[in-house]
Amino acid sequence: MRTTLKMAGNTTLSNLLDNYARVLKVQNQMAKGRRVINPSDDPLATNVGMRLDTLIQRLGQYNQNIGAGDSFLGLSDSALGNVNTIMNSAKSLVIGAASDTTTQEMRRANAVEMNNLLQEIVAIGNRKDGMRYLFGGTE
């Protein structure tokens, strides 16, 4: 087969266009700062990248869960500390009221105080962390 001047020119032009397309691809990769622009550029690297994105999302969710659990635990611990303090106050009232020297009026005052302490404990039991109850379940 004879190579004509036109065929040589077409081959040269085709090679120049191919080289220009590769240069544009590399410039695009450099401009975006990524080696893989389209999944078809490197399917294996795309797969690895997608797996890494999934792992990063999972780690982010783990961190959110840890933060929520830490907050919930801190609030619960504080609430139980308050209940402990209230129970100690109630114990002191009961011990004081059990004495023979306590009058009926003192016992009534102690009953009112015990009712107030009970209301405080109920209020603590109804505390929430955002939309979630600490001790009351869902309602």
DSSP file with accessible surface (Angstrom, degrees, kcal/mol):
  #  RESIDUE AA STRUCTURE BP1 BP2  ACC     N-H-->O    O-->H-N    N-H-->O    O-->H-N    TCO  KAPPA ALPHA  PHI   PSI    X-CA   Y-CA   Z-CA
    1    1 A M              0   0  203      0, 0.0     2,-0.4     0, 0.0     0, 0.0   0.000 360.0 360.0 360.0 139.7    0.0    0.0    0.0
    2    2 A R        -     0   0  207      1,-0.0     2,-0.7     0, 0.0     0, 0.0  -0.670 360.0-139.3 -91.3 133.7    1.2    3.4   -0.9
    3    3 A T        -     0   0  108     -2,-0.4     2,-0.2     4,-0.1    -1,-0.0  -0.839  23.2-159.4 -92.9 121.3    1.5    6.1    1.7
    4    4 A T     >  -     0   0   57     -2,-0.7     4,-2.2     1,-0.1     5,-0.2  -0.488  30.3-111.6 -96.6 167.1    0.4    9.4    0.3
    5    5 A L  H  > S+     0   0  159      1,-0.2     4,-2.3     2,-0.2     5,-0.2   0.882 119.2  54.5 -63.4 -35.7    1.1   12.8    1.5
    6    6 A K  H  > S+     0   0  158      2,-0.2     4,-2.5     1,-0.2    -1,-0.2   0.911 108.0  48.8 -66.0 -41.9   -2.5   13.2    2.5
    7    7 A M  H  > S+     0   0   73      2,-0.2     4,-2.5     1,-0.2     5,-0.2   0.918 111.2  49.9 -64.7 -40.9   -2.4   10.0    4.7
    8    8 A A  H  X S+     0   0   40     -4,-2.2     4,-2.4     1,-0.2    -2,-0.2   0.916 111.8  48.5 -64.5 -41.2    0.8   11.1    6.4
    9    9 A G  H  X S+     0   0   38     -4,-2.3     4,-2.7     2,-0.2    -2,-0.2   0.912 111.5  49.4 -64.9 -42.1   -0.8   14.5    7.1
   10   10 A N  H  X S+     0   0   92     -4,-2.5     4,-2.5     2,-0.2    -2,-0.2   0.899 111.7  48.9 -63.5 -41.4   -4.0   12.9    8.5
   11   11 A T  H  X S+     0   0   81     -4,-2.5     4,-2.5     2,-0.2    -2,-0.2   0.929 112.8  47.5 -64.2 -43.7   -2.0   10.6   10.7
   12   12 A T  H  X S+     0   0   82     -4,-2.4     4,-2.4    -5,-0.2    -2,-0.2   0.929 113.0  48.4 -63.8 -45.0    0.1   13.4   12.0
   13   13 A L  H  X S+     0   0   94     -4,-2.7     4,-2.5     2,-0.2    -2,-0.2   0.917 111.1  50.9 -62.7 -40.7   -3.0   15.5   12.7
   14   14 A S  H  X S+     0   0   57     -4,-2.5     4,-2.3     1,-0.2    -2,-0.2   0.926 110.8  48.5 -62.5 -44.2   -4.7   12.6   14.5
   15   15 A N  H  X S+     0   0   86     -4,-2.5     4,-2.5     2,-0.2    -1,-0.2   0.898 110.8  51.0 -64.2 -40.1   -1.6   12.1   16.7
   16   16 A L  H  X S+     0   0  105     -4,-2.4     4,-2.6     2,-0.2    -2,-0.2   0.921 110.7  48.4 -62.8 -43.2   -1.5   15.8   17.5
   17   17 A L  H  X S+     0   0  103     -4,-2.5     4,-2.4     2,-0.2    -2,-0.2   0.894 111.1  50.5 -65.2 -39.1   -5.2   15.8   18.5
   18   18 A D  H  X S+     0   0   87     -4,-2.3     4,-2.1     2,-0.2    -2,-0.2   0.928 112.2  47.2 -62.1 -45.1   -4.7   12.7   20.7
   19   19 A N  H  X S+     0   0   72     -4,-2.5     4,-2.4     1,-0.2    -2,-0.2   0.906 111.1  51.5 -63.5 -40.7   -1.7   14.4   22.4
   20   20 A Y  H  X S+     0   0  145     -4,-2.6     4,-2.6     1,-0.2    -1,-0.2   0.909 108.4  51.7 -62.8 -40.4   -3.7   17.6   22.9
   21   21 A A  H  X S+     0   0   56     -4,-2.4     4,-2.2     2,-0.2    -1,-0.2   0.907 110.3  48.6 -63.5 -40.1   -6.6   15.6   24.4
   22   22 A R  H  X S+     0   0  153     -4,-2.1     4,-2.5     2,-0.2    -2,-0.2   0.905 110.6  50.9 -66.6 -40.2   -4.1   14.0   26.9
   23   23 A V  H  X S+     0   0   74     -4,-2.4     4,-2.7     1,-0.2    -2,-0.2   0.932 110.5  49.3 -62.5 -43.6   -2.7   17.4   27.8
   24   24 A L  H  X S+     0   0   76     -4,-2.6     4,-2.4     2,-0.2    -1,-0.2   0.902 110.1  51.5 -61.4 -40.3   -6.2   18.7   28.4
   25   25 A K  H  X S+     0   0   98     -4,-2.2     4,-2.4     2,-0.2    -2,-0.2   0.939 111.9  45.6 -62.7 -45.2   -7.0   15.7   30.6
   26   26 A V  H  X S+     0   0   72     -4,-2.5     4,-2.6     2,-0.2    -2,-0.2   0.912 112.6  50.9 -66.3 -40.1   -3.8   16.2   32.7
   27   27 A Q  H  X S+     0   0  112     -4,-2.7     4,-2.7     2,-0.2    -1,-0.2   0.909 110.2  50.1 -63.7 -39.4   -4.5   19.9   33.0
   28   28 A N  H  X S+     0   0   68     -4,-2.4     4,-2.2     2,-0.2     6,-0.2   0.914 110.5  49.7 -63.7 -42.5   -8.0   19.2   34.1
   29   29 A Q  H  X>S+     0   0   38     -4,-2.4     5,-1.5     1,-0.2     4,-1.2   0.917 113.2  46.4 -62.9 -42.9   -6.7   16.8   36.7
   30   30 A M  H  <5S+     0   0  145     -4,-2.6    -2,-0.2     2,-0.2    -1,-0.2   0.905 111.1  51.7 -67.3 -39.6   -4.2   19.3   38.0
   31   31 A A  H  <5S+     0   0   87     -4,-2.7    -1,-0.2     1,-0.2    -2,-0.2   0.895 116.5  39.6 -64.7 -39.1   -6.8   22.1   38.1
   32   32 A K  H  <5S-     0   0  122     -4,-2.2    -1,-0.2     2,-0.2    -2,-0.2   0.611 104.7-129.2 -85.8 -14.1   -9.2   20.0   40.1
   33   33 A G  T  <5S+     0   0   65     -4,-1.2     2,-0.4     1,-0.2    -3,-0.2   0.760  72.5 108.2  73.4  22.5   -6.4   18.5   42.3
   34   34 A R      < -     0   0  151     -5,-1.5    -1,-0.2    -6,-0.2    -2,-0.2  -0.992  59.4-154.0-135.2 141.5   -7.7   15.0   41.6
   35   35 A R  S    S+     0   0  147     -2,-0.4     2,-0.7     1,-0.2    -1,-0.1   0.847  90.2  53.8 -79.8 -34.8   -6.3   12.1   39.5
   36   36 A V        +     0   0   24      1,-0.2    -1,-0.2    -7,-0.1     4,-0.0  -0.886  55.3 158.9-106.3 110.5   -9.7   10.5   38.9
   37   37 A I  S    S+     0   0   27     -2,-0.7    -1,-0.2     1,-0.3    -2,-0.1   0.851  72.1  27.4 -93.7 -47.6  -12.3   13.0   37.5
   38   38 A N  S >> S-     0   0   89      1,-0.1     3,-2.2     0, 0.0     4,-0.6  -0.877  82.4-120.1-113.2 147.2  -14.7   10.5   36.0
   39   39 A P  G >4 S+     0   0   86      0, 0.0     3,-0.6     0, 0.0     7,-0.3   0.826 113.3  62.4 -55.4 -29.2  -15.2    6.9   37.2
   40   40 A S  G 34 S+     0   0   98      1,-0.2    -4,-0.0     2,-0.1     0, 0.0   0.689  87.3  73.0 -72.4 -15.1  -14.1    5.6   33.8
   41   41 A D  G <4 S-     0   0   47     -3,-2.2    -1,-0.2     1,-0.3    -5,-0.0   0.901 125.9  -8.9 -63.3 -43.2  -10.7    7.2   34.3
   42   42 A D    <X  -     0   0   44     -3,-0.6     4,-2.5    -4,-0.6    -1,-0.3  -0.626  63.9-172.1-156.9  91.6   -9.7    4.5   36.9
   43   43 A P  H  > S+     0   0   92      0, 0.0     4,-2.3     0, 0.0     5,-0.2   0.870  88.4  52.0 -58.4 -37.1  -12.5    2.1   38.0
   44   44 A L  H  > S+     0   0  125      2,-0.2     4,-2.4     1,-0.2     5,-0.2   0.947 111.5  45.3 -65.9 -46.1  -10.4    0.5   40.7
   45   45 A A  H  > S+     0   0   26      1,-0.2     4,-2.8     2,-0.2    -1,-0.2   0.875 111.2  54.7 -65.2 -35.1   -9.4    3.9   42.2
   46   46 A T  H  X S+     0   0   29     -4,-2.5     4,-2.4    -7,-0.3    -1,-0.2   0.929 108.4  48.7 -62.4 -43.2  -13.0    5.0   42.0
   47   47 A N  H  X S+     0   0   68     -4,-2.3     4,-2.2     2,-0.2    -2,-0.2   0.925 112.4  47.7 -62.4 -45.3  -14.1    1.9   44.0
   48   48 A V  H  X S+     0   0   69     -4,-2.4     4,-2.5     1,-0.2    -1,-0.2   0.925 111.7  51.0 -62.6 -42.9  -11.4    2.5   46.6
   49   49 A G  H  X S+     0   0   28     -4,-2.8     4,-2.4     1,-0.2    -2,-0.2   0.899 108.9  50.3 -62.6 -40.0  -12.4    6.1   46.9
   50   50 A M  H  X S+     0   0  115     -4,-2.4     4,-2.1     2,-0.2    -1,-0.2   0.901 110.2  50.3 -66.3 -38.6  -16.1    5.2   47.4
   51   51 A R  H  X S+     0   0  151     -4,-2.2     4,-2.4     2,-0.2    -2,-0.2   0.915 110.5  49.8 -63.9 -42.0  -15.2    2.8   50.1
   52   52 A L  H  X S+     0   0   94     -4,-2.5     4,-2.5     2,-0.2    -2,-0.2   0.903 108.7  52.4 -64.8 -39.9  -13.1    5.4   51.8
   53   53 A D  H  X S+     0   0   96     -4,-2.4     4,-2.3     2,-0.2    -1,-0.2   0.916 109.5  50.0 -60.3 -41.7  -16.0    7.9   51.6
   54   54 A T  H  X S+     0   0   62     -4,-2.1     4,-2.4     2,-0.2    -2,-0.2   0.920 110.6  49.3 -63.1 -42.7  -18.2    5.3   53.2
   55   55 A L  H  X S+     0   0   88     -4,-2.4     4,-2.6     1,-0.2    -2,-0.2   0.903 109.7  51.6 -63.9 -39.5  -15.7    4.7   56.0
   56   56 A I  H  X S+     0   0  113     -4,-2.5     4,-2.3     2,-0.2    -1,-0.2   0.916 110.0  49.4 -64.0 -41.2  -15.4    8.5   56.6
   57   57 A Q  H  X S+     0   0  141     -4,-2.3     4,-2.2     2,-0.2    -2,-0.2   0.912 110.9  50.1 -63.6 -41.5  -19.2    8.8   56.9
   58   58 A R  H  X S+     0   0  142     -4,-2.4     4,-2.7     2,-0.2    -2,-0.2   0.923 109.8  50.0 -62.9 -43.3  -19.3    5.9   59.3
   59   59 A L  H  X S+     0   0  101     -4,-2.6     4,-2.4     1,-0.2    -1,-0.2   0.899 109.2  52.3 -63.2 -38.5  -16.6    7.4   61.5
   60   60 A G  H  X S+     0   0   32     -4,-2.3     4,-2.1     2,-0.2    -1,-0.2   0.918 110.3  47.9 -61.7 -41.4  -18.5   10.7   61.5
   61   61 A Q  H  X S+     0   0   91     -4,-2.2     4,-2.6     2,-0.2    -2,-0.2   0.902 109.6  52.9 -66.5 -40.2  -21.6    8.9   62.7
   62   62 A Y  H  X S+     0   0  135     -4,-2.7     4,-2.5     1,-0.2    -2,-0.2   0.925 108.9  50.1 -59.3 -43.1  -19.6    7.1   65.4
   63   63 A N  H  X S+     0   0  111     -4,-2.4     4,-2.3     1,-0.2    -2,-0.2   0.903 110.5  49.3 -64.0 -40.3  -18.3   10.4   66.6
   64   64 A Q  H  X S+     0   0  128     -4,-2.1     4,-2.5     2,-0.2    -1,-0.2   0.921 111.5  49.5 -63.2 -42.3  -21.9   11.8   66.7
   65   65 A N  H  X S+     0   0   87     -4,-2.6     4,-2.7     2,-0.2    -2,-0.2   0.896 110.2  50.5 -64.1 -39.9  -23.1    8.8   68.6
   66   66 A I  H  X S+     0   0  115     -4,-2.5     4,-2.7     2,-0.2    -1,-0.2   0.926 111.1  48.8 -64.0 -43.1  -20.2    9.1   71.1
   67   67 A G  H  X S+     0   0   42     -4,-2.3     4,-2.3     2,-0.2    -2,-0.2   0.922 112.8  47.1 -62.5 -43.1  -21.1   12.7   71.7
   68   68 A A  H  X S+     0   0   50     -4,-2.5     4,-2.6     2,-0.2    -2,-0.2   0.917 113.9  47.9 -65.3 -42.3  -24.8   12.0   72.2
   69   69 A G  H  X S+     0   0   38     -4,-2.7     4,-2.8     2,-0.2    -2,-0.2   0.901 111.1  50.7 -65.7 -38.8  -24.0    9.1   74.6
   70   70 A D  H  X S+     0   0  115     -4,-2.7     4,-2.5     2,-0.2    -2,-0.2   0.923 112.2  47.1 -65.0 -43.3  -21.5   11.3   76.5
   71   71 A S  H  X S+     0   0   55     -4,-2.3     4,-2.5    -5,-0.2     5,-0.2   0.937 113.3  48.6 -62.0 -46.6  -24.1   14.0   76.9
   72   72 A F  H  X S+     0   0   42     -4,-2.6     4,-2.4     1,-0.2    -2,-0.2   0.914 112.7  48.0 -60.9 -44.3  -26.8   11.6   77.9
   73   73 A L  H  X S+     0   0  115     -4,-2.8     4,-2.7     2,-0.2    -1,-0.2   0.914 111.1  50.6 -65.1 -41.4  -24.5   10.0   80.5
   74   74 A G  H  X S+     0   0   40     -4,-2.5     4,-2.3     2,-0.2    -2,-0.2   0.923 112.7  45.7 -62.9 -44.5  -23.4   13.3   81.9
   75   75 A L  H  X S+     0   0   69     -4,-2.5     4,-2.5     2,-0.2    -1,-0.2   0.901 113.5  49.6 -65.8 -40.5  -27.0   14.5   82.3
   76   76 A S  H  X S+     0   0   14     -4,-2.4     4,-2.7    -5,-0.2     5,-0.2   0.919 110.9  49.6 -64.1 -42.4  -28.1   11.2   83.8
   77   77 A D  H  X S+     0   0  117     -4,-2.7     4,-2.1     2,-0.2    -2,-0.2   0.921 112.0  48.2 -62.9 -43.2  -25.2   11.3   86.3
   78   78 A S  H  X S+     0   0   61     -4,-2.3     4,-2.1    -5,-0.2    -1,-0.2   0.924 112.0  49.5 -62.6 -44.2  -26.1   14.8   87.3
   79   79 A A  H  X S+     0   0    0     -4,-2.5     4,-2.3     1,-0.2    -2,-0.2   0.919 111.0  48.9 -63.1 -43.0  -29.7   14.0   87.8
   80   80 A L  H  X S+     0   0   94     -4,-2.7     4,-2.4     1,-0.2    -1,-0.2   0.861 108.4  54.5 -67.4 -32.7  -29.0   10.9   89.9
   81   81 A G  H  X S+     0   0   34     -4,-2.1     4,-2.1    -5,-0.2    -1,-0.2   0.911 108.6  49.0 -63.5 -41.5  -26.6   13.0   92.0
   82   82 A N  H  X S+     0   0   61     -4,-2.1     4,-2.4     2,-0.2    -2,-0.2   0.901 110.0  51.0 -64.1 -41.3  -29.5   15.4   92.6
   83   83 A V  H  X S+     0   0   35     -4,-2.3     4,-2.9     2,-0.2    -2,-0.2   0.913 108.2  52.8 -62.2 -41.2  -31.8   12.5   93.6
   84   84 A N  H  X S+     0   0   96     -4,-2.4     4,-2.1     1,-0.2    -1,-0.2   0.922 109.3  48.6 -60.6 -43.4  -29.2   11.3   96.0
   85   85 A T  H  X S+     0   0   86     -4,-2.1     4,-1.9     2,-0.2    -1,-0.2   0.922 112.6  48.3 -62.5 -42.8  -29.0   14.7   97.6
   86   86 A I  H  X S+     0   0   11     -4,-2.4     4,-2.6     1,-0.2    -2,-0.2   0.910 109.5  52.5 -65.0 -41.0  -32.8   14.9   97.9
   87   87 A M  H  X S+     0   0   97     -4,-2.9     4,-2.6     1,-0.2    -1,-0.2   0.883 107.2  52.2 -64.5 -36.4  -33.0   11.4   99.3
   88   88 A N  H  X S+     0   0   84     -4,-2.1     4,-2.2     2,-0.2    -1,-0.2   0.900 109.9  49.3 -64.9 -38.9  -30.5   12.4  102.0
   89   89 A S  H  X S+     0   0   54     -4,-1.9     4,-2.2     2,-0.2    -2,-0.2   0.918 111.1  49.7 -64.3 -42.2  -32.7   15.4  102.9
   90   90 A A  H  X S+     0   0   13     -4,-2.6     4,-2.6     2,-0.2    -2,-0.2   0.907 108.7  52.9 -63.6 -39.6  -35.7   13.1  103.1
   91   91 A K  H  X S+     0   0  132     -4,-2.6     4,-2.6     1,-0.2     5,-0.2   0.923 108.3  50.3 -62.4 -41.7  -33.8   10.7  105.3
   92   92 A S  H  X S+     0   0   83     -4,-2.2     4,-2.5     1,-0.2    -1,-0.2   0.908 110.8  49.6 -62.9 -41.0  -33.0   13.6  107.7
   93   93 A L  H  X S+     0   0   36     -4,-2.2     4,-2.4     2,-0.2    -2,-0.2   0.918 111.5  48.4 -64.1 -42.2  -36.6   14.7  107.8
   94   94 A V  H  X S+     0   0   82     -4,-2.6     4,-1.4     2,-0.2    -2,-0.2   0.928 112.4  47.7 -65.2 -43.7  -37.8   11.1  108.5
   95   95 A I  H  < S+     0   0  108     -4,-2.6     4,-0.4     1,-0.2     3,-0.3   0.925 113.7  48.2 -63.9 -41.0  -35.3   10.6  111.3
   96   96 A G  H >< S+     0   0   39     -4,-2.5     3,-0.9    -5,-0.2    -1,-0.2   0.884 111.2  50.0 -66.1 -37.0  -36.2   14.0  112.8
   97   97 A A  H 3< S+     0   0   22     -4,-2.4    -1,-0.2     1,-0.2    -2,-0.2   0.727  99.0  67.2 -75.5 -19.5  -39.9   13.3  112.6
   98   98 A A  T 3< S+     0   0   74     -4,-1.4    -1,-0.2    -3,-0.3    -2,-0.2   0.606  78.4 107.2 -77.8  -8.3  -39.5    9.9  114.3
   99   99 A S  S X  S-     0   0   45     -3,-0.9     3,-1.0    -4,-0.4    -3,-0.0  -0.345  74.5-131.4 -71.2 149.3  -38.5   11.6  117.6
  100  100 A D  T 3  S+     0   0  159      1,-0.2    -1,-0.1    -2,-0.0    -3,-0.0   0.723 105.3  61.6 -70.4 -21.3  -40.9   11.6  120.5
  101  101 A T  T 3  S+     0   0  118      2,-0.1     2,-0.3     0, 0.0    -1,-0.2   0.538  77.8 108.7 -85.2  -4.8  -40.3   15.3  121.0
  102  102 A T    <   -     0   0   12     -3,-1.0     2,-0.1    -5,-0.1    -5,-0.0  -0.573  63.1-140.2 -76.8 130.2  -41.6   16.2  117.5
  103  103 A T     >  -     0   0   74     -2,-0.3     4,-2.1     1,-0.1     5,-0.1  -0.346  23.4-106.6 -84.9 169.9  -45.0   18.0  117.7
  104  104 A Q  H  > S+     0   0  114      1,-0.2     4,-2.1     2,-0.2     5,-0.2   0.880 120.9  52.4 -63.5 -39.0  -47.9   17.5  115.3
  105  105 A E  H  > S+     0   0  152      2,-0.2     4,-2.3     1,-0.2    -1,-0.2   0.891 108.0  50.9 -64.9 -38.9  -47.2   20.8  113.6
  106  106 A M  H  > S+     0   0   99      2,-0.2     4,-2.4     1,-0.2    -1,-0.2   0.902 109.5  51.1 -65.1 -38.1  -43.6   19.9  113.0
  107  107 A R  H  X S+     0   0   93     -4,-2.1     4,-2.3     2,-0.2    -2,-0.2   0.889 108.9  50.6 -68.0 -37.2  -44.7   16.6  111.5
  108  108 A R  H  X S+     0   0  152     -4,-2.1     4,-2.3     2,-0.2    -2,-0.2   0.916 110.7  49.3 -64.0 -43.2  -47.1   18.5  109.2
  109  109 A A  H  X S+     0   0   59     -4,-2.3     4,-2.5     1,-0.2    -2,-0.2   0.901 110.9  50.2 -62.6 -39.6  -44.3   20.8  108.1
  110  110 A N  H  X S+     0   0   35     -4,-2.4     4,-2.9     2,-0.2    -2,-0.2   0.884 108.4  53.0 -65.0 -37.4  -42.1   17.8  107.5
  111  111 A A  H  X S+     0   0   61     -4,-2.3     4,-2.3     2,-0.2    -2,-0.2   0.911 109.7  47.9 -64.8 -40.7  -45.0   16.2  105.4
  112  112 A V  H  X S+     0   0   91     -4,-2.3     4,-2.2     2,-0.2    -2,-0.2   0.930 113.1  48.4 -64.1 -43.9  -45.1   19.4  103.3
  113  113 A E  H  X S+     0   0   82     -4,-2.5     4,-2.4     2,-0.2    -2,-0.2   0.909 110.3  51.4 -63.3 -40.3  -41.4   19.4  102.9
  114  114 A M  H  X S+     0   0   67     -4,-2.9     4,-2.5     1,-0.2    -1,-0.2   0.906 108.4  52.1 -63.5 -38.7  -41.4   15.6  101.9
  115  115 A N  H  X S+     0   0   84     -4,-2.3     4,-2.4     2,-0.2    -1,-0.2   0.913 109.2  49.9 -63.4 -41.5  -44.1   16.4   99.3
  116  116 A N  H  X S+     0   0   75     -4,-2.2     4,-2.1     2,-0.2    -2,-0.2   0.908 110.5  49.7 -62.6 -41.5  -41.9   19.1   97.9
  117  117 A L  H  X S+     0   0   10     -4,-2.4     4,-2.2     2,-0.2    -2,-0.2   0.904 109.5  51.9 -64.0 -39.1  -38.9   16.7   97.8
  118  118 A L  H  X S+     0   0   94     -4,-2.5     4,-2.5     1,-0.2    -2,-0.2   0.920 108.2  51.0 -62.8 -42.7  -41.1   14.2   96.0
  119  119 A Q  H  X S+     0   0  106     -4,-2.4     4,-2.5     1,-0.2    -1,-0.2   0.885 108.6  52.2 -62.7 -37.7  -42.1   16.8   93.4
  120  120 A E  H  X S+     0   0   96     -4,-2.1     4,-2.4     2,-0.2    -1,-0.2   0.917 109.4  49.1 -63.4 -42.1  -38.4   17.6   92.8
  121  121 A I  H  X S+     0   0   46     -4,-2.2     4,-2.5     2,-0.2    -2,-0.2   0.914 110.7  50.2 -65.7 -39.3  -37.7   13.9   92.3
  122  122 A V  H  X S+     0   0   68     -4,-2.5     4,-1.2     2,-0.2    -1,-0.2   0.928 109.9  50.9 -63.4 -42.2  -40.6   13.6   89.8
  123  123 A A  H  < S+     0   0   59     -4,-2.5     3,-0.4     1,-0.2    -2,-0.2   0.914 110.5  49.0 -62.5 -39.8  -39.3   16.7   88.0
  124  124 A I  H >< S+     0   0    8     -4,-2.4     3,-1.6     1,-0.2    -1,-0.2   0.915 107.8  54.7 -65.5 -39.7  -35.8   15.1   87.8
  125  125 A G  H 3< S+     0   0   23     -4,-2.5    10,-0.6     1,-0.3    11,-0.3   0.757 107.1  52.0 -65.5 -21.7  -37.4   11.8   86.5
  126  126 A N  T 3< S+     0   0   94     -4,-1.2    -1,-0.3    -3,-0.4    -2,-0.2   0.310  81.8 128.1 -97.9   9.2  -39.0   13.8   83.7
  127  127 A R    <   -     0   0   91     -3,-1.6     7,-2.6    -4,-0.1     8,-0.5  -0.270  43.9-150.5 -66.1 153.4  -35.9   15.5   82.5
  128  128 A K  E     -A  133   0A  94      5,-0.3     2,-0.6     6,-0.1     5,-0.3  -0.890  19.6-146.6-124.5 154.2  -35.0   15.3   78.8
  129  129 A D  E >  S-A  132   0A  40      3,-3.6     3,-1.5    -2,-0.3     2,-0.6  -0.907  82.9 -52.1-113.0  93.0  -31.8   15.4   76.7
  130  130 A G  T 3  S-     0   0   62     -2,-0.6    -2,-0.0     1,-0.3     0, 0.0  -0.633 124.2 -20.0  73.5-116.9  -33.1   17.2   73.7
  131  131 A M  T 3  S+     0   0  166     -2,-0.6     2,-0.5    -3,-0.1    -1,-0.3   0.343 122.2  92.6-102.8   6.5  -36.2   15.2   72.7
  132  132 A R  E <  S-A  129   0A 140     -3,-1.5    -3,-3.6     2,-0.0     2,-0.1  -0.878  73.5-129.4-110.5 126.6  -35.2   12.1   74.6
  133  133 A Y  E     -A  128   0A  60      4,-0.6    -5,-0.3    -2,-0.5     4,-0.2  -0.466   8.8-145.2 -70.3 142.2  -36.3   11.4   78.2
  134  134 A L  S    S-     0   0   14     -7,-2.6    -1,-0.1   -10,-0.2    -6,-0.1   0.913  90.6  -2.8 -71.8 -45.3  -33.5   10.5   80.6
  135  135 A F  S    S+     0   0   88    -10,-0.6    -9,-0.1    -8,-0.5     3,-0.1   0.578 117.6  75.4-124.4 -15.1  -35.5    8.0   82.7
  136  136 A G  S >  S-     0   0   34    -11,-0.3     3,-1.1    -9,-0.3     2,-0.3   0.249  84.3-133.7 -91.8  11.2  -39.1    8.0   81.4
  137  137 A G  T 3   -     0   0   54      1,-0.2    -4,-0.6    -4,-0.2    -1,-0.3  -0.540  68.4 -30.4  75.0-130.5  -38.7    6.0   78.3
  138  138 A T  T 3         0   0  130     -2,-0.3    -1,-0.2     1,-0.1    -2,-0.0   0.572 360.0 360.0-102.1 -10.7  -40.5    7.6   75.4
  139  139 A E    <         0   0  183     -3,-1.1    -1,-0.1    -6,-0.0     0, 0.0  -0.989 360.0 360.0-136.2 360.0  -43.4    9.3   77.3
